[in-house]
Amino acid sequence: MTASAPKRGRRAKKAKPELVDLDSDIPPLRECVRRSLRAYFRNLNGHSTAEVYELVLSEIEAPLLEVVLTEVRGNLSRASAVLGLNRATLRKKLRKYGLEKNGDAGA
């Protein structure tokens, strides 16, 4: 066995998926968030703020869930796989943002 060969039984690390910028005129998601946060703080005009972390997560998470659900035509199993969440967590998040389907409200 050579020094560069992986040891038997170990799996190679999976590369993190990257967002593909299909249109160079549209800034990547990270830059959109950065610009929005700068504008948010600029518009505070010296006023204090709190819980920015939760604010940002809720502002990003709700549309993320909406878009993924649309892309998978409402299939929660596929949506949870795409998002890397288990179905129970996905359902909890959908309830949090009022995005559950009528049939999922009691789940």
C-alpha positions as a Markdown table, in Angstrom:
| # | Residue | x | y | z |
|---|---|---|---|---|
| 1 | Met | 0.0 | 0.0 | 0.0 |
| 2 | Thr | 1.4 | 3.4 | -1.0 |
| 3 | Ala | 1.4 | 6.4 | 1.4 |
| 4 | Ser | -1.2 | 8.2 | -0.7 |
| 5 | Ala | -3.7 | 5.4 | -0.9 |
| 6 | Pro | -6.6 | 5.6 | 1.6 |
| 7 | Lys | -6.7 | 3.1 | 4.4 |
| 8 | Arg | -9.0 | 0.1 | 3.9 |
| 9 | Gly | -12.5 | 0.6 | 5.3 |
| 10 | Arg | -12.3 | 4.4 | 5.3 |
| 11 | Arg | -14.5 | 6.4 | 3.1 |
| 12 | Ala | -13.3 | 9.5 | 1.2 |
| 13 | Lys | -14.8 | 12.7 | 2.5 |
| 14 | Lys | -17.6 | 14.1 | 0.5 |
| 15 | Ala | -17.1 | 17.5 | -1.0 |
| 16 | Lys | -19.6 | 20.1 | 0.2 |
| 17 | Pro | -22.0 | 21.0 | -2.6 |
| 18 | Glu | -21.4 | 24.4 | -4.0 |
| 19 | Leu | -24.0 | 26.8 | -5.4 |
| 20 | Val | -23.4 | 27.2 | -9.1 |
| 21 | Asp | -23.5 | 30.8 | -10.4 |
| 22 | Leu | -25.3 | 30.2 | -13.7 |
| 23 | Asp | -25.7 | 33.9 | -14.4 |
| 24 | Ser | -22.6 | 36.0 | -13.7 |
| 25 | Asp | -24.8 | 39.1 | -13.5 |
| 26 | Ile | -26.5 | 37.7 | -10.3 |
| 27 | Pro | -24.3 | 37.8 | -7.2 |
| 28 | Pro | -23.9 | 34.6 | -5.2 |
| 29 | Leu | -26.2 | 34.0 | -2.3 |
| 30 | Arg | -23.5 | 34.9 | 0.3 |
| 31 | Glu | -23.0 | 38.3 | -1.4 |
| 32 | Cys | -26.7 | 39.0 | -1.4 |
| 33 | Val | -26.9 | 38.3 | 2.3 |
| 34 | Arg | -23.8 | 40.4 | 3.0 |
| 35 | Arg | -25.3 | 43.4 | 1.0 |
| 36 | Ser | -28.7 | 43.0 | 2.8 |
| 37 | Leu | -27.1 | 42.9 | 6.2 |
| 38 | Arg | -25.0 | 46.0 | 5.4 |
| 39 | Ala | -28.1 | 47.8 | 4.3 |
| 40 | Tyr | -30.0 | 46.7 | 7.4 |
| 41 | Phe | -27.4 | 48.1 | 9.8 |
| 42 | Arg | -27.0 | 51.2 | 7.7 |
| 43 | Asn | -30.8 | 51.8 | 7.9 |
| 44 | Leu | -30.8 | 51.5 | 11.7 |
| 45 | Asn | -29.3 | 55.0 | 11.8 |
| 46 | Gly | -27.8 | 54.4 | 15.2 |
| 47 | His | -30.7 | 52.6 | 16.7 |
| 48 | Ser | -30.0 | 49.4 | 18.6 |
| 49 | Thr | -31.0 | 45.9 | 17.5 |
| 50 | Ala | -31.1 | 42.5 | 19.0 |
| 51 | Glu | -31.5 | 38.9 | 17.9 |
| 52 | Val | -30.0 | 39.5 | 14.4 |
| 53 | Tyr | -29.0 | 35.9 | 14.1 |
| 54 | Glu | -32.6 | 34.7 | 14.5 |
| 55 | Leu | -33.8 | 37.4 | 12.2 |
| 56 | Val | -31.4 | 36.4 | 9.4 |
| 57 | Leu | -32.1 | 32.7 | 9.8 |
| 58 | Ser | -35.9 | 33.3 | 9.6 |
| 59 | Glu | -35.5 | 35.6 | 6.6 |
| 60 | Ile | -33.5 | 33.0 | 4.7 |
| 61 | Glu | -35.0 | 29.8 | 5.9 |
| 62 | Ala | -38.6 | 30.5 | 5.0 |
| 63 | Pro | -38.0 | 31.2 | 1.3 |
| 64 | Leu | -35.5 | 28.3 | 1.2 |
| 65 | Leu | -38.2 | 25.9 | 2.3 |
| 66 | Glu | -40.7 | 27.4 | -0.1 |
| 67 | Val | -38.4 | 27.1 | -3.1 |
| 68 | Val | -37.3 | 23.6 | -2.3 |
| 69 | Leu | -40.9 | 22.5 | -1.7 |
| 70 | Thr | -41.9 | 23.9 | -5.1 |
| 71 | Glu | -38.9 | 22.2 | -6.8 |
| 72 | Val | -39.9 | 18.8 | -5.4 |
| 73 | Arg | -43.6 | 19.4 | -5.9 |
| 74 | Gly | -44.4 | 19.3 | -2.2 |
| 75 | Asn | -42.8 | 15.8 | -1.6 |
| 76 | Leu | -41.6 | 16.0 | 2.0 |
| 77 | Ser | -39.3 | 13.0 | 1.6 |
| 78 | Arg | -37.5 | 14.5 | -1.4 |
| 79 | Ala | -37.5 | 18.0 | 0.3 |
| 80 | Ser | -35.9 | 16.6 | 3.4 |
| 81 | Ala | -33.2 | 14.8 | 1.3 |
| 82 | Val | -32.5 | 17.9 | -0.7 |
| 83 | Leu | -32.2 | 20.0 | 2.5 |
| 84 | Gly | -30.3 | 17.4 | 4.5 |
| 85 | Leu | -32.9 | 17.4 | 7.3 |
| 86 | Asn | -35.0 | 14.6 | 8.7 |
| 87 | Arg | -38.7 | 14.7 | 7.9 |
| 88 | Ala | -39.7 | 15.6 | 11.5 |
| 89 | Thr | -37.4 | 18.6 | 11.6 |
| 90 | Leu | -38.7 | 19.7 | 8.2 |
| 91 | Arg | -42.3 | 19.4 | 9.3 |
| 92 | Lys | -41.4 | 21.4 | 12.5 |
| 93 | Lys | -39.8 | 24.2 | 10.4 |
| 94 | Leu | -42.8 | 24.2 | 8.0 |
| 95 | Arg | -45.2 | 24.7 | 10.9 |
| 96 | Lys | -42.9 | 27.5 | 12.3 |
| 97 | Tyr | -43.3 | 29.5 | 9.1 |
| 98 | Gly | -46.9 | 28.5 | 8.3 |
| 99 | Leu | -45.9 | 26.5 | 5.3 |
| 100 | Glu | -47.4 | 23.2 | 6.1 |
| 101 | Lys | -49.9 | 21.7 | 3.7 |
| 102 | Asn | -53.4 | 21.1 | 5.2 |
| 103 | Gly | -52.8 | 17.4 | 5.4 |
| 104 | Asp | -49.5 | 17.9 | 7.3 |
| 105 | Ala | -50.9 | 20.2 | 10.0 |
| 106 | Gly | -51.4 | 17.4 | 12.5 |
| 107 | Ala | -48.2 | 15.5 | 11.7 |
